[in-house]
Amino acid sequence: MIGGLFIYNHKGEVLISRVYRDDIGRNAVDAFRVNVIHARQQVRSPVTNIARTSFFHVKRSNIWLAAVTKQNVNAAMVFEFLYKMCDVMTAYFGKISEENIKNNFVLIYELLDEILDFGYPQNSETGALKTFITQQGIKGQTKEEQSQITSQVTGQIGWRREGIKYRRNELFLDVLESVNLLMSPQGQVLSAHVSGRVVMKSYLSGMPECKFGMNDKIVIDKQGKGGASDEAGKSGKQSIAIDDCTFHQCVRLSKFDSERSISFIPPDGEYELMRYRTTKDIILPFRVIPLVREVGRTKLEVKVVIKSNFKPSLLAQKIEVRIPTPLNTSGVQVICMKGKAKYKASENAIVWNSQHAPTRLNLLISALQVPFAPSGLKVRYLKVFESKLNYSDHDVIKWVRYIGRSGIYETRC
């Protein structure tokens, strides 16, 4: 599958090198350095083919991670492994930097030996890896402790160890969505979709089972046959149509296919429960109205009006509006009533920033954050069951948060 993995710094020096197959030679290291890192033109594609060899790379600050193969592999799987590798390294030693990689190179080689077997991804769960790969090493373990590690790695529940105890049982759930929009000058939506993630933090004792429900259209329609649709309508919970979704390995897929309920035994700590995408009935956080008027031959007047589509009680944060300017622009006069606006000649754009946004603004959106889910997704229930320990669902403290951010939010003029 994956022939080799290389980690470079910004100069193209190899920090980590691991070759899994004989068809990958040392010349592959130099090929990636010359054709990608030191290329004369910026390489935008994350996949580069050089001499019948494919290089899949991701970049974190000034560090390059490149997976190399000569076979026809699943590109999505390779990138999922690279992103998971970044998450594992972050969980072990924090920020991915050249200094941290050099200080923990022995640990990284141990992780690669466990995560990849002859180029095939294996166990990549941080919680399971931390039980038998530590930065200090495992010393003086009893036979019972060694058997627990073996059963966790090879058993059915490899993402959670037994015997976890907390004084206070807490469960945090974040619905993180990125809205992407392309709108015509007349205000018609040309394309729009929302990419979402459900990220959880579990601090639960024992081996609990959790059930998570959302306002999925298939579930609401099934309940409507039983007379529960009126109740959902009164509570203001509208159903959403999820086009596709992927789950963490802890989710029981058989129950989701038959009952559309997400049942799982959660890993300990932070993890991503699911990803999803929707394309229908998207709640757009803002509506952008551009007004362009030519004043003579050498002057252009641009006015951008942004109207929020959410409740006045909500407040958007970290908003950035970017108005592109012609390449031959010699000067810009900016009039701004709210926030701060500045013309950046190096980027050929007028950039306006504001930490908070009210209902109406007179000033194209490249960044925003709103406290609701643009797809309309709502958490219907979140339940915890633990039969062995003496605590129930009511004893668990639960937190739910919705955050909507902008992906590619663009309006044509």
C-alpha positions as CSV (number, residue, x, y, z in Angstrom):
1,M,0.0,0.0,0.0
2,I,2.3,2.8,1.3
3,G,5.9,2.3,0.2
4,G,7.5,4.8,2.5
5,L,7.0,7.8,4.7
6,F,9.3,10.8,4.9
7,I,9.2,13.9,7.1
8,Y,11.0,17.0,5.9
9,N,11.8,20.5,7.3
10,H,11.4,23.7,5.3
11,K,14.9,23.3,3.9
12,G,14.2,19.9,2.5
13,E,16.3,18.0,5.1
14,V,14.9,14.6,6.0
15,L,14.0,14.4,9.7
16,I,12.2,11.0,9.7
17,S,12.6,8.3,7.0
18,R,10.8,4.9,7.0
19,V,10.7,2.6,3.9
20,Y,8.2,-0.3,3.9
21,R,8.6,-1.7,0.5
22,D,11.7,-2.6,-1.7
23,D,10.4,-0.6,-4.7
24,I,11.0,2.7,-3.0
25,G,14.7,3.8,-3.1
26,R,16.6,6.7,-1.6
27,N,16.3,8.6,-4.8
28,A,12.6,9.2,-3.9
29,V,13.7,11.4,-1.0
30,D,15.6,13.7,-3.4
31,A,12.9,13.7,-6.0
32,F,10.3,15.1,-3.6
33,R,12.8,17.7,-2.3
34,V,13.7,19.0,-5.8
35,N,10.3,18.9,-7.4
36,V,8.0,20.0,-4.5
37,I,9.8,21.7,-1.7
38,H,12.4,23.5,-3.8
39,A,10.2,23.9,-6.9
40,R,10.4,27.2,-8.7
41,Q,6.6,27.5,-8.8
42,Q,4.4,26.7,-5.9
43,V,3.0,23.2,-6.0
44,R,-0.7,23.4,-5.2
45,S,-1.7,19.8,-5.8
46,P,-1.3,17.5,-2.7
47,V,-0.5,14.6,-5.1
48,T,2.6,14.7,-7.3
49,N,3.7,12.0,-9.8
50,I,7.4,11.8,-10.5
51,A,8.9,9.0,-12.5
52,R,5.9,6.6,-11.9
53,T,6.1,7.3,-8.2
54,S,3.2,9.1,-6.4
55,F,3.9,11.5,-3.5
56,F,1.0,12.4,-1.2
57,H,1.9,15.2,1.1
58,V,0.5,17.5,3.8
59,K,2.2,20.5,5.4
60,R,2.0,21.5,9.1
61,S,3.6,24.9,9.6
62,N,7.1,24.4,8.2
63,I,7.0,20.5,8.3
64,W,6.2,18.3,5.3
65,L,4.8,14.8,5.6
66,A,5.1,12.8,2.4
67,A,3.8,9.2,1.8
68,V,5.3,7.5,-1.2
69,T,4.0,4.7,-3.3
70,K,4.4,3.1,-6.8
71,Q,1.0,1.3,-6.6
72,N,-2.5,2.4,-7.5
73,V,-3.6,3.1,-4.0
74,N,-6.7,4.7,-2.5
75,A,-5.8,8.4,-2.2
76,A,-8.4,9.2,0.4
77,M,-7.0,6.4,2.7
78,V,-3.5,7.8,2.3
79,F,-4.5,11.3,3.3
80,E,-6.6,10.0,6.1
81,F,-3.5,8.2,7.4
82,L,-1.4,11.4,7.1
83,Y,-3.9,13.5,9.0
84,K,-4.3,10.8,11.6
85,M,-0.5,10.7,12.0
86,C,-0.5,14.5,12.6
87,D,-3.2,14.1,15.2
88,V,-1.2,11.3,17.0
89,M,2.0,13.4,17.0
90,T,0.1,16.4,18.3
91,A,-1.4,14.3,21.1
92,Y,2.1,13.0,22.2
93,F,4.3,16.1,22.0
94,G,2.1,19.1,21.2
95,K,2.9,21.3,18.2
96,I,4.4,19.7,15.2
97,S,7.8,21.6,14.7
98,E,11.3,20.7,13.7
99,E,12.5,20.9,17.3
100,N,9.8,18.6,18.7
101,I,10.3,16.0,15.9
102,K,14.1,15.9,16.6
103,N,13.5,15.6,20.3
104,N,11.0,12.8,19.9
105,F,12.4,10.9,16.8
106,V,12.6,7.6,18.7
107,L,9.0,7.9,19.8
108,I,7.9,8.7,16.2
109,Y,9.7,5.6,14.9
110,E,7.9,3.5,17.5
111,L,4.6,5.0,16.5
112,L,5.2,4.3,12.8
113,D,6.1,0.6,13.6
114,E,2.7,0.3,15.4
115,I,0.5,2.3,13.0
116,L,1.9,0.9,9.7
117,D,2.6,-2.8,9.0
118,F,4.3,-3.3,5.7
119,G,2.7,-0.1,4.4
120,Y,-0.9,-1.0,5.6
121,P,-2.4,1.3,8.3
122,Q,-3.3,-0.6,11.4
123,N,-4.2,0.8,14.9
124,S,-4.1,4.6,14.9
125,E,-6.2,5.4,18.0
126,T,-4.3,7.7,20.3
127,G,-5.8,6.2,23.5
128,A,-4.8,2.7,22.6
129,L,-1.3,3.7,21.5
130,K,-0.7,5.5,24.7
131,T,-1.2,2.4,26.8
132,F,1.9,0.6,25.4
133,I,3.9,3.5,23.7
134,T,4.9,6.1,26.2
135,Q,7.6,8.8,26.0
136,Q,9.4,7.4,29.1
137,G,9.0,3.7,28.1
138,I,7.1,0.9,29.9
139,K,9.1,-0.3,32.9
140,G,8.5,-3.2,35.3
141,Q,5.0,-4.3,34.2
142,T,3.3,-7.3,35.7
143,K,1.9,-10.1,33.7
144,E,-1.6,-8.9,34.3
145,E,-0.8,-5.4,32.9
146,Q,0.8,-6.9,29.9
147,S,-2.2,-9.1,29.2
148,Q,-4.5,-6.1,29.5
149,I,-2.5,-4.3,26.8
150,T,-2.5,-7.3,24.6
151,S,-6.3,-7.7,24.9
152,Q,-6.8,-4.1,24.2
153,V,-4.7,-4.0,21.0
154,T,-6.1,-7.3,19.6
155,G,-9.6,-7.2,21.1
156,Q,-12.9,-5.7,19.9
157,I,-12.6,-2.6,21.9
158,G,-9.1,-1.4,21.2
159,W,-9.8,2.3,21.5
160,R,-10.7,2.2,25.3
161,R,-9.0,0.5,28.2
162,E,-10.7,-0.9,31.2
163,G,-10.6,0.5,34.7
164,I,-11.0,4.2,33.9
165,K,-12.3,6.2,36.8
166,Y,-13.3,9.8,37.2
167,R,-14.6,11.7,40.2
168,R,-17.0,13.6,38.0
169,N,-18.4,12.1,34.8
170,E,-18.6,14.7,32.0
171,L,-19.3,14.6,28.3
172,F,-18.6,17.4,25.8
173,L,-20.1,17.5,22.3
174,D,-19.2,20.1,19.7
175,V,-21.0,20.4,16.3
176,L,-18.4,22.1,14.0
177,E,-19.6,23.1,10.6
178,S,-18.0,24.8,7.6
179,V,-20.4,26.5,5.2
180,N,-19.3,26.9,1.5
181,L,-21.2,29.2,-0.8
182,L,-21.0,30.6,-4.3
183,M,-23.6,33.3,-5.0
184,S,-24.4,35.3,-8.3
185,P,-24.4,39.1,-8.4
186,Q,-28.3,38.9,-8.5
187,G,-28.4,37.0,-5.1
188,Q,-29.0,33.6,-6.6
189,V,-27.3,30.7,-4.9
190,L,-25.1,28.8,-7.5
191,S,-23.7,26.2,-5.1
192,A,-23.8,25.6,-1.4
193,H,-22.9,22.8,0.9
194,V,-22.0,22.3,4.6
195,S,-19.2,20.1,5.8
196,G,-19.7,19.2,9.4
197,R,-17.9,17.3,12.2
198,V,-19.1,16.1,15.6
199,V,-16.2,16.2,18.0
200,M,-16.5,14.8,21.5
201,K,-14.6,14.8,24.8
202,S,-15.4,11.9,27.1
203,Y,-14.5,11.8,30.7
204,L,-16.5,8.8,31.8
205,S,-15.8,6.0,34.3
206,G,-15.9,2.3,33.4
207,M,-17.0,1.0,30.0
208,P,-20.2,3.1,29.2
209,E,-22.3,2.9,26.1
210,C,-23.5,6.2,24.6
211,K,-26.4,6.9,22.3
212,F,-26.5,10.0,20.2
213,G,-29.5,11.2,18.2
214,M,-29.9,14.1,15.8
215,N,-32.7,15.5,13.6
216,D,-32.0,13.3,10.7
217,K,-34.7,13.4,8.0
218,I,-35.0,9.6,7.9
219,V,-35.5,9.4,11.7
220,I,-38.1,12.2,11.8
221,D,-40.0,10.6,8.9
222,K,-40.1,7.3,10.8
223,Q,-41.3,9.0,13.9
224,G,-43.9,10.8,11.9
225,K,-45.6,7.6,11.1
226,G,-45.9,6.9,14.8
227,G,-47.3,10.4,15.6
228,A,-44.1,12.0,16.8
229,S,-43.7,14.5,14.0
230,D,-46.2,17.0,15.5
231,E,-44.1,17.0,18.7
232,A,-41.0,17.7,16.7
233,G,-42.7,20.5,14.9
234,K,-43.8,22.1,18.1
235,S,-40.4,22.1,19.5
236,G,-39.1,23.8,16.4
237,K,-36.8,21.0,15.4
238,Q,-36.8,20.6,11.6
239,S,-35.3,17.6,10.0
240,I,-32.1,17.8,7.8
241,A,-31.1,15.5,4.9
242,I,-27.6,14.2,5.3
243,D,-26.0,13.3,1.9
244,D,-23.1,11.3,3.2
245,C,-21.4,10.6,6.5
246,T,-18.5,8.7,8.0
247,F,-18.1,7.5,11.6
248,H,-15.4,6.7,14.1
249,Q,-14.6,3.0,14.4
250,C,-16.3,2.9,17.8
251,V,-19.8,3.4,16.2
252,R,-21.9,0.3,15.7
253,L,-22.8,0.6,12.0
254,S,-25.3,-2.2,12.1
255,K,-27.5,-0.3,14.5
256,F,-27.2,2.9,12.5
257,D,-28.2,1.1,9.3
258,S,-31.3,-0.5,10.9
259,E,-32.4,2.0,13.5
260,R,-30.5,5.2,12.4
261,S,-29.3,5.5,16.0
262,I,-25.6,6.2,16.7
263,S,-24.6,3.8,19.5
264,F,-21.0,3.5,20.6
265,I,-18.5,2.9,23.5
266,P,-16.6,6.2,23.5
267,P,-12.8,6.4,23.6
268,D,-11.3,8.3,26.6
269,G,-10.5,11.9,25.9
270,E,-11.0,13.8,22.7
271,Y,-12.0,12.2,19.4
272,E,-14.0,12.8,16.2
273,L,-17.3,10.9,16.3
274,M,-18.5,11.5,12.8
275,R,-18.2,13.7,9.6
276,Y,-21.1,14.6,7.4
277,R,-22.1,16.8,4.4
278,T,-25.5,18.4,3.6
279,T,-26.6,20.3,0.5
280,K,-30.2,21.1,1.1
281,D,-32.0,23.8,3.2
282,I,-28.8,25.4,4.4
283,I,-29.1,28.4,6.7
284,L,-26.8,31.0,5.3
285,P,-25.3,33.1,8.1
286,F,-24.9,36.2,6.0
287,R,-26.2,37.6,2.7
288,V,-23.6,39.7,0.8
289,I,-24.9,42.4,-1.6
290,P,-22.1,43.9,-3.7
291,L,-22.7,47.3,-5.5
292,V,-20.0,48.2,-8.1
293,R,-20.1,51.6,-10.0
294,E,-17.6,53.0,-12.4
295,V,-16.7,56.7,-11.7
296,G,-14.8,57.9,-14.8
297,R,-12.1,55.8,-16.6
298,T,-9.7,55.4,-13.7
299,K,-11.9,55.1,-10.7
300,L,-14.2,52.4,-9.3
301,E,-16.6,52.7,-6.4
302,V,-17.4,49.5,-4.5
303,K,-19.9,49.2,-1.8
304,V,-20.6,45.9,0.0
305,V,-23.6,45.4,2.3
306,I,-23.7,42.4,4.6
307,K,-26.9,41.3,6.2
308,S,-27.1,38.7,8.9
309,N,-29.8,36.0,8.6
310,F,-29.6,34.8,12.2
311,K,-31.4,36.0,15.3
312,P,-30.5,39.4,16.8
313,S,-29.8,37.7,20.1
314,L,-26.9,35.8,18.5
315,L,-23.5,37.5,17.8
316,A,-21.0,36.5,15.1
317,Q,-17.3,36.6,15.9
318,K,-13.9,36.8,14.2
319,I,-15.3,38.1,10.9
320,E,-13.0,38.9,8.0
321,V,-14.3,40.4,4.7
322,R,-11.9,40.4,1.7
323,I,-12.7,42.6,-1.3
324,P,-10.4,41.9,-4.3
325,T,-9.0,44.9,-6.2
326,P,-7.6,45.1,-9.8
327,L,-3.9,44.4,-10.3
328,N,-3.2,47.9,-11.5
329,T,-4.7,49.6,-8.4
330,S,-2.6,52.7,-7.4
331,G,-4.6,53.9,-4.4
332,V,-7.6,53.0,-2.2
333,Q,-9.8,55.1,0.0
334,V,-11.7,53.1,2.6
335,I,-14.7,54.3,4.5
336,C,-15.7,52.0,7.3
337,M,-18.2,52.6,10.1
338,K,-17.6,49.3,12.0
339,G,-14.4,47.4,12.7
340,K,-11.1,48.1,10.9
341,A,-10.4,48.0,7.2
342,K,-7.0,48.2,5.4
343,Y,-5.8,48.0,1.8
344,K,-3.1,45.3,1.4
345,A,-1.3,45.9,-1.9
346,S,0.7,42.7,-1.7
347,E,-2.6,40.7,-1.6
348,N,-4.5,43.0,-4.0
349,A,-7.4,43.1,-1.6
350,I,-9.1,45.3,1.0
351,V,-9.4,43.4,4.2
352,W,-11.9,44.3,6.9
353,N,-11.8,42.7,10.3
354,S,-14.3,42.8,13.2
355,Q,-14.4,40.8,16.4
356,H,-18.2,41.1,16.7
357,A,-20.9,41.7,14.1
358,P,-24.4,43.1,14.7
359,T,-27.4,42.6,12.5
360,R,-26.4,44.9,9.6
361,L,-23.0,46.0,8.3
362,N,-21.9,48.4,5.5
363,L,-18.7,47.0,4.4
364,L,-16.5,39.3,0.5
365,I,-16.4,37.0,3.6
366,S,-13.2,34.9,4.1
367,A,-13.7,34.1,7.7
368,L,-16.6,34.1,10.2
369,Q,-17.8,32.2,13.2
370,V,-21.4,32.0,14.4
371,P,-22.9,30.2,17.4
372,F,-25.3,27.8,15.4
373,A,-25.1,25.0,12.9
374,P,-25.8,26.4,9.3
375,S,-27.1,22.9,8.2
376,G,-29.8,23.0,10.8
377,L,-28.5,20.0,12.7
378,K,-29.6,19.7,16.3
379,V,-28.8,17.2,19.0
380,R,-32.1,15.5,20.0
381,Y,-30.6,13.4,22.8
382,L,-27.3,12.2,24.2
383,K,-27.6,9.3,26.7
384,V,-25.1,7.3,28.7
385,F,-25.6,3.8,30.0
386,E,-23.2,2.0,32.4
387,S,-24.4,-1.2,33.9
388,K,-21.4,-2.2,36.0
389,L,-20.8,1.1,37.9
390,N,-23.4,2.8,40.1
391,Y,-24.1,5.9,38.0
392,S,-26.9,6.7,35.5
393,D,-27.5,9.0,32.7
394,H,-28.7,11.8,35.0
395,D,-25.4,11.7,36.9
396,V,-23.4,12.7,33.8
397,I,-22.8,16.4,33.1
398,K,-23.3,17.1,29.4
399,W,-22.2,20.1,27.3
400,V,-23.4,20.7,23.8
401,R,-22.0,23.6,21.6
402,Y,-22.7,24.6,18.0
403,I,-20.1,26.5,15.9
404,G,-20.5,27.5,12.3
405,R,-17.5,28.7,10.3
406,S,-16.9,29.9,6.8
407,G,-15.3,27.7,4.2
408,I,-15.3,29.3,0.7
409,Y,-17.9,32.0,1.1
410,E,-17.9,33.9,-2.2
411,T,-20.2,36.3,-3.9
412,R,-19.6,37.4,-7.5
413,C,-19.8,41.0,-8.5
